Amino acid sequence: MPVVEKEIEIQAPFEKVFQIAKDVEDYSQFIPSIKSVRILEEEGNRRITEWVGRVEELGRTITWKEEDFWDEERGECRFRSLEGDFNKYEGIWLFQKKGDTTLVSLRIEYEMNIPLIGALLQGLIRRKVEESARDMLEGLKERCELEEV
């Protein structure tokens, strides 16, 4: 099962970074690979979200519903897909205080099988998941470091 791991240091306090990361419906404003995110259900730390991502090379979008568990005390968000284009999509965001900055790590384990031509596209899919993870972290960094909350 492919795994993508990325991290970035953000020049902003933990509380600010965590709150902006948790505001997933704004992701499409600062992450190019995300077309939209919508919160469908929310109860306590648990959310069900609906995601639409862009895959320019395939001329299409990919969609999935995801279950997220946000835990500010532990500085993490665990997520997993419930349905959609991914056979498996799960992982964790980790937020760690480092003085006045925040270290954010993102780990994604995924599987996407497309009948007939799937094997030919596995390299492209991996590259797109890596780009998406990088875009999420860089977009979050830019948003946190520029925005007054």
C-alpha positions, 0 to 999 in steps of 0.5 A: 500500500503506497504511503506519502509523508510530508512535513512543514514548519509554520511560523505561527502558533499551534492554536492558530495553525490547528484552527485554520487546518480544521476549517476544511471548507476553506481549503479550495481557496488556498489549495489548487488541487482541491475543488471543494470540501463540504462538512456533511455531519459534525458531532463533537470531534467527529466529522463527515466531509465530502471532498472533490479534487482536481486531476488535470492530467485525467481531465476529471475530478475525484470524489470521496467522503471522509471521516475525520477525528480532530483532537486539539489536545493531542494535536492530531486529525485522523481521517479515513475515506468512507466511500468514493474513488479511492479504494483506501484513503486514510492517514493523520495530520500531526501538529507539534508546538516548537516554540513560536512555530508549529511543525505539521506532518501529514501521512497518507496511506492510499489505494486507488484501483482503476479497472483495465488501465489502473496499472498504467496510472499508478505512477500518476496517482502517486505523484498527484497524492504527493502533490496534493499533500505538498499543496495542503501543507504549503497552502496551510503555511501561507494561510497561517503566516499571512492571515490574522486570526 
